[in-house]
């Protein structure tokens, strides 16, 4: 999910072939090393939550998590926001090289009316930024008052879309990362930290 040579989804390669699934008998046995521990992640959530609380005071933001990767991060983040806010989720896919709003498919859409709302979209990892750019365009068409992005990990080296990320947790390590909501083939999301996956699992 992180290294440029690796696929973004984990279960299938860029050519459409099946990815290796060499899972060990335990979660911990598949981990190369822990990159971001529980305490470090909690401190970052507190820092980001304080910044969001200050910036959006009196605006009752709508915090929208991108499923499924952002779910764990968002759960911790919103508990560090001390102003009124509402929660919602989306699941999206984008198609084509341009990844504009017309190429966007909402597998799950927000339940809230976005007109006049201040929206904060929460992601686990931002790499190319194409999908989030398309989400921003789609939400703008629905009349949002403002649109901000908060990500746990930022992979600037892979950025191709012109987007602004207002809240960044950490620069993304040059590793195949898992844990804290981030998966490989839908596994490892339940690890309480961010870790590097052993190459033997996916090669």
Secondary structure, 3 states (H helix, E strand, C coil): CCCCCCCCCCCECCCCCECCCCCCCCCHHHEEEEEECHHHHHHHHHHHHHHHHHHCCCCCCEEEEECCCCHHHHHHHHCCCCCCCEEEEEEEEECCCCCCHHHEEEEECCCCCCCCCEEEEEEEEECCCHHHHHHHHHHHHCCCCEEEEEEEEECHHHCCCCCCCCEEEEECCCCCEEECCECECCECCCCCCEEEECHHHHC
